[in-house]
């Protein structure tokens, strides 16, 4: 069970870091702020981990009731 969770976490984290780093070089044709949506499901603290590493995007909190 833990191996599957870790594999899912590692895959999502890798894709997220690639997405956030895309466009940082002057050669890339990407501009503007990046936005990620956290559905929860064990990834609620991802923003704070990214913030500690200096990779966090702009924070916008949205609560749906």
N, C-alpha and C positions, 0 to 999 in steps of 0.2 A: 504494500500500500504506500509506504513512504517513498519508494523508488519511483512510482508513477507520479506522485505529487511533485517530487523534486524534478523529474524530467519535464513536467508541464511548466513548473516555475522557471527552470533554466531556459527552456525554449522561448517562453514569453519574454523573459528578461533580455535575452539576446536580441530578439526582434525589436524590443522597445529601445534598447541602446543604439541599435543600428538606425532606427527611425529618427531618434533624437540627434544623432551625429550627422545624418545626411544633410548636406547643404551648409556645413560649417566652413568648407573650403571655398575659396573664391571661384574655383572652376565649376562648381555645381550650380545648376540653374534653379535652385530652390530659394524661396524667400518667404518672409513672414514668420509669425509665431507658430509653433507647433502645439497641437492640442491632443491630449489623451483622455480617454474616458475610462474610469475605473468602475467596473461593475461590482466590486466587492469580491466575493468568492475567494477570500484569502489573500487578495492583492491590495487590500486597503492601505497598507503601510508603504507601498511602493514609492509614492511621492516623497515621503520623508527619507527613504533610503537614497533616492536620487538627489534630494536636496543636500544630504550629508556628503555625497560624492561630487557635488557641484554640477550635476547634470539635469536638475529639475527644470521643467518648463514653467511658464506662467501658471499660477494657481487660480482656478475659478471653482468655487464650491457651489454645488447645486443640489438642493434637497427636494425630492419629490414626495409629496404627501398625498 
